[in-house]
Amino acid sequence: MKITKSPDGKWQVLGADEEVLETCETNAQAWRALDRLANEPTNRAENTVDWLFSNSLKAL
């Protein structure tokens, strides 16, 4: 995946086949969208919540 700027000034997240996966207003929003699409936590709080959730499922 990669991020490009479109002619209209918006930012796009492109897949491996150059298909537009998401369009965003800012570069930061585009990078956040890329992280979400790649299933990457974007900050420590999200990482903690993901860890807690995955471990709570193991307890069931």
Secondary structure as UniProt FT lines:
FT   STRAND          2..5
FT   TURN            7..8
FT   STRAND          11..14
FT   TURN            16..17
FT   STRAND          20..24
FT   HELIX           27..37
FT   TURN            38..39
FT   HELIX           44..59
//
